[in-house]
Amino acid sequence: MLNRYLSYEEVAIRKNKAISSSSPADTTINSSFDAADYYSSDEEDGFSSDHVLSFDEFLQQRHESYKSPTLIVLEGMMDFTHQQVQNNLTWIVPLLSRLIICEDIEVRLCVRQIYQSFINFLLIK
């Protein structure tokens, strides 16, 4: 689940870099998603049932859908003991290193708290 959140975050970062480095005439981004993934039948958004999401809308929607569970997991990680962090260091540090660059301030704050509570302690030790 955290990797899903990261994958959408990293696609957004790559897209922003591609747009900023490309010429204004060439701002299209190729995606590996098929049209069925863009299809939205949500009537509450004020769209008709045949509204097709743009790539940006799709990316934003998926990104937002994983934000809440990601925050729950990170807040749960803040309750880890130092021993639990040490036992799982091989996957926690790479994951946190990737999450620290995300654009969402809430996620970055949680990651910062985990770093301050556990990772800095391990570096000093």
N, C-alpha and C positions, 0 to 999 in steps of 0.2 A: 504494500500500500504506500509506504514512504517512497519506494522507487517509482511508483506511478506518478506521484506528486512531483518528484524530481524530474522525471522524463518530460512532463509538460512544461515545467519551469525551464529546463535546459533548451527545449525547442523554442520557447519564447525568447530566450537570451540569444540563441543562434540567429533567429529571425531578425531581432533588433540589430544585431551586428551586420547581418547581410544587407538589411535595408540602409543602414547608415554608411556602409562602405560601397554600395552600388550607386550607379547613376540614377537620377530622378526618373528617367524613362524606363528603367529596369527594376521595378519594385515587386515583381511577382515572386512568390516562394512556392516551390514544388512541395507537395506533401505526399506521404505514403498512405494516407487514409482514403478509403473509397467513399463515394457519395452517400452510401447508406449511413455512414457515421455522422454525416452532417445533418441528416433529416431530423427535424424537430416537429413534434406533434403537440407541443405544449400550448394549449389555448390561453392559459393564464398570462402569458407574455404579451398578449395582444396581437399575436401573429395568427394567420390562418393555418390550418393543419398541413398545408403544403409548403410552408416556409422552409427554405433551404438555408442553413447557416453558412456564413462565410467561414473561411479557415480561422480567422481571428476570433469570431464569435464561438466557434467550436472549441478552440484552444482555451479561451477564457472560461467557458462553461465547464469543461473538464477540470481545469485548474482549480476553480472554485469548489467543485464537488469533492476534491481530495484535501482541501485546506483544513476543514474541521477535523476529520480523522487524523490528519497529520499532527495537528496541535494536541489532540488527545494523547497520541503516542508520545510526543515530546514531553508533555506534562507528566506522563507516567514515568518517563525516563528520569525526570527530576527527583522522583521518589526512590531511585535506585540507591543501594548502599555502595560504598567505595569498592567493596569486594565484587559486587555484581558488575560494576563498570570495568574493573580490571579483568574479570573473566570473559567479558564480551568486547574487549577493546579492539579486536581485529575487524569487527564490522561497524562498531559505533563511530570510531574516529573518521573513517572514510565517508560514512553517511553524513556526519555532522559537517565535515569539510565541504561537501557538496551543497548542503542545505544553507550554509552561512552566506552564500552568494545569491540566494533567492531574493526576489523583489518584495516579498511580503514582510512587513515590519514585525508582525506578530510571530511569525515563524523564526525570524532572525533573533528576536528577543528571547524566545525559548532556547534556541541554540546557544546564545550567549550565556544564559544562566547555567546551562549544562556545562559549558566550557569553564565558567568561573567556579562552579561547584566541584567538578570532577577532574577535568582534563588539566587545568592549571595545577591542581593538587598533585597529580601524577608527574607532571613535569618538574615540579619543585622537589618531589620525593626522590 
